[in-house]
Amino acid sequence: MAQPAAAAKERIVEFDYLRGLAIAMIVLGHSIFLSQPLFPALLENLLRGGTGLFVFISGFFFHRIFYPRFNYSQFIRKKAQSLLIPFAVISCFALALRALGWWLDGLGWQQNLLNIWYTLRNGYVLYPHWYIPFIFLTFLCSPLHLFYIRLPAWIQLLVLGIFSLIAVFMHRPESNTHFFQSLVYYTPYYLLGILFSLYEKKWQALHWPLMIAGLLVVALTAILQTYVWPHLGNYHKAAFSFAGVDFQFIQVLFGCVAMLAVCRHIHPRLQRHLCWLAELSFPIFFIHPLLTIALENIAALGSINPFFPVSSVAASLWVFVGVFLIQLYGSAAIALTIKQVAGAKSSNLIG
C-alpha cells in the first residue's frame, strides 16, 4: 500500500547524489565522439543511455515534491519557465552560430534558410536537447501519472511491466525526433521513479538485494549486447519495425536501481561534489553541446587533424577523459560565470 502523501515531503539525499551522477553519465556518453573507432565497445555500451537516469529521477521527484499539493496549471507553468525558456534561448544562440558557419563555408542565403528549416523541423537544434520536448510532453501527461499513483500496487507493477515490454521491442526513435515514441519508451523509467518514492521503506529494506541484482543485470546485458548479439550504443529504429531486444533499455533500467543503492555508500567528499554537480545539472546539460561543437571544430583544424582518428586504444581513452573533463567542468564554469553576471535571470538563459 502506498505511503501517505505527508511522507513524500521527506528528502532522500541519495537522489541528490544520483542527480550528480546522472549528469556525469550523460556527459560521459557524449564524450566518446573523438575517441572512435578504437574506443572499447563494452565500455561504450556501459556509458550510453544516461538519459534514463534523468527520467527516473524526474519520476521520483514528481511524486516526492509535486504530488502532495499538485496543481496542473502551476506545475506546467513552472516547468515551461525552467525548461522551455532556456531551451529556446540556447537553441537560438546555437542556430545563429550554425548559420554563421554555413555562411562562412560559402552557402548562399537560400541554402542557409533551407538548412535552418531542416534543423528546426527535428524539434531541436543541439542534438542532446531532444530531451526537452520529450520530457515536457511527459509532464503534460501528469494527470495519467496521478491516476497511476492511486492504483493498487499489483496494477502499478503490471503497467510498469507492460510498458517495459513495449520499450524493449520498440527501441528509441531514429535521431530521437519522434517525441511520442520517446514518451512511450521512457515511461517505464518515470513510473519506476514514482514507485521508488511511493514505496521508499520497502526499497530501503531491500537495499542489498536490489544493488546486487541490479549490478548483475547491468553486467549481463552489457556482455550480451557487446559479445553475443553485437550492437554498439543505444538502439534506434522506427517504432513498429522489429530489430530484436533492446538490451540497453534493460541495462539502464536496472542500472537506475543499482546506482541508487550505490549512492548509499559514497564517500562524504564525493557526496559534496555530486551535490554541487546536481545543482548545476541542467545548466551543464544545456551548455555542454556547445562545447561538443567547439571541440569538433578544433579537432578538424589542419594542425590537429592528423591526430584523428586516434591510433591506439590508450590514446582513445586519454582523448575520452580529456573531452569529458572539458565538457563537464567547462560547462560548469560557464554556468557559474553566467549565474554571477546575470544573477536571478540566469535561469532563463541556462536553466
Summary of the structure (lengths in Angstrom):
residues: 351
radius of gyration: 20.6
end to end distance: 36.3
largest distance: 64.6
contacts: 1105
relative contact order: 0.17
helix: 78%
strand: 1%
